[in-house]
Amino acid sequence: MAQMISPPYSGATGVGALPHNDPVQACSDILSIFYDFPYVPTLPDRGQLESIVYNDSEQMPGRIIRDDRILYDSTTDTITAIEKIFADYLESNISPYALHEEYASGFIEMMKHDLSNAPILKCQVTGPVTFGMQVVDAEKRPIYYDTQLADMLSKLLALRARWCEKEMQKRTGVKETLVILNEPYLALLGSSVVPIDRDTVRSGWQDIAAIVDGGLGVHCCSNTDWEFVIDLNPSVLSIDAYATAKEFLLYSDAICGYLERGGVIAWGIVPADFQLFSKETIDSLFGRYVAIRTDLCTHISESLFDQQSLITPSCGIRFADRNGAIAIMKAAEEISVRIRKFQG
């Protein structure tokens, strides 16, 4: 069963994607900046298979990649393969759900490092909502709307998440692990145009949380029904605080309760879009962060806020070069350093 992680005390880490093409260089840059809270990068610029959804699709029954889309082929017999996923889930048989280099070069590279001195290591897995809404059948209908396929997806991704945390522990010697479900499509909660069923979302989350032993978090870089997401009780809630802090703070009662029971908020205060980032300074971003802290600390103590907070970029860094990505990551680390001094 997934559990809360140790308090990060306003440390800094990254989110997911980097623009690097060299996984060795990407991991080296991460470890040089986020040495206290490293994370596994995804490297979508290396190829389509390393992009969100694609990178976790290798074992999906009926998968077809065509015209830059992942399709579900309902004309083939997928019943046996789907039943195998359900059986593997019940038996916690995770070995068939390993990541391979063509899908996850950053993960494979990070596993070569000794991280026994790092308190925690974080990686990302595509969430079932986002996966199921992006993959469509022959009628161009998202497979998330098919009850059986949505159930299969949550268990498939649960096995992937469990494999990832076990691999991180075994290969790097890290003390704690954190798997973040990348779920931008949670922004559809409450949509009347493209609805998603809350019971299906909750059930999928519970499937994954039941099999994961370490931390299990969620990243949503758009506004959503934060009260619902918080009620799922993720170990870490990763948000785009640069763009959505005002809306997020409307849920202050739920946020405070979440922090009090050990939840961590990863405040994505540094814009991952380099064009936006280039218009800001460390001082301006730090000022934004202090404003969030001041607002929420009218309801909770500053010590609790600082204890249960992380500083991150707003999302994965894709549309930048290596130097730009390093600058964005270093900005998150610098804000972390400043807030720790500010606390004193």
MOJOPE-V673341 format. One record per helix or strand of 2 or more residues. SS is the DSSP state (H for helix, E for strand). FROM is the first residue (numbers start at 0). TO is the last residue. If there is no record, write none. Layout:
SS/FROM/TO
SS/FROM/TO
This chain:
E/10/11
H/22/32
E/37/38
H/43/45
H/47/49
H/53/55
E/62/65
E/68/71
H/78/90
H/94/96
H/104/109
E/119/125
H/127/133
H/142/144
H/146/171
E/175/181
H/183/187
H/197/210
E/214/219
H/225/230
E/235/238
H/240/259
E/263/269
H/273/276
H/281/295
H/301/306
E/308/312
H/321/342
